């Protein structure tokens, strides 16, 4: 799904979702912890490439790094 997007050059805003890392066919930790609202593209790509996840629902929004930083500063 995200192969065509240059993930590392973007910042990602994370909204509601439910997704888990799979270990030995069992659900483990969440892909996006609830206290983490923004993830850099390099970290997202590394996590997605090095783990297997079961995604029930994910709301990810991609922004140029400068744009997302500006949005958060402006909104307080």
C-alpha positions as CSV (number, residue, x, y, z in Angstrom):
1,X,0.0,0.0,0.0
2,X,2.8,2.5,0.8
3,X,5.4,1.3,-1.7
4,X,4.8,4.2,-4.1
5,X,5.3,6.9,-1.5
6,X,8.8,8.1,-0.5
7,X,8.2,7.4,3.2
8,X,11.5,8.6,4.6
9,X,11.2,12.2,3.2
10,X,7.9,12.8,5.0
11,X,6.7,13.3,8.6
12,X,3.6,11.2,9.5
13,X,0.8,12.3,11.7
14,X,-0.9,9.4,13.5
15,X,-4.6,9.6,14.4
16,X,-6.8,6.8,15.8
17,X,-6.0,3.3,14.8
18,X,-5.4,-0.2,15.9
19,X,-2.4,-2.3,14.7
20,X,-0.2,-4.8,16.4
21,X,3.2,-6.3,15.8
22,X,3.1,-10.1,15.4
23,X,5.5,-12.3,17.2
24,X,5.2,-16.1,16.8
25,X,1.7,-15.7,15.4
26,X,0.6,-13.7,18.5
27,X,-0.3,-10.0,18.8
28,X,2.4,-8.0,20.7
29,X,2.9,-4.3,21.0
30,X,1.0,-1.6,19.1
31,X,2.6,-0.3,15.9
32,X,1.6,3.3,16.9
33,X,1.6,3.9,20.6
34,X,-1.3,6.1,21.7
35,X,1.1,8.8,23.1
36,X,3.0,9.1,19.8
37,X,1.3,11.5,17.5
38,X,4.1,12.1,14.9
39,X,6.7,9.8,13.5
40,X,9.5,10.6,11.1
41,X,9.4,8.7,7.8
42,X,12.7,6.9,8.4
43,X,11.5,5.4,11.6
44,X,8.1,4.4,10.1
45,X,9.8,2.7,7.1
46,X,12.3,0.9,9.3
47,X,9.6,-0.4,11.6
48,X,7.4,-1.6,8.6
49,X,10.3,-3.3,6.9
50,X,11.7,-5.1,9.9
51,X,8.5,-6.4,11.5
52,X,5.2,-8.1,10.7
53,X,2.1,-6.2,11.7
54,X,-1.6,-7.0,11.8
55,X,-3.3,-3.7,10.9
56,X,-7.0,-3.5,11.8
57,X,-7.3,0.3,11.2
58,X,-4.7,3.0,10.6
59,X,-5.1,6.7,10.0
60,X,-1.8,8.1,8.7
61,X,-1.4,11.5,7.2
62,X,1.8,12.4,5.3
63,X,3.2,15.9,5.3
64,X,6.4,17.5,4.2
65,X,8.6,17.7,7.3
66,X,8.4,21.6,7.4
67,X,4.7,21.6,7.0
68,X,3.8,19.3,9.9
69,X,6.2,21.1,12.2
70,X,4.5,24.4,11.3
71,X,1.0,23.0,11.9
72,X,1.9,21.8,15.4
73,X,3.6,25.1,16.3
74,X,0.6,27.2,15.0
75,X,-2.1,25.1,16.7
76,X,-0.3,25.2,20.1
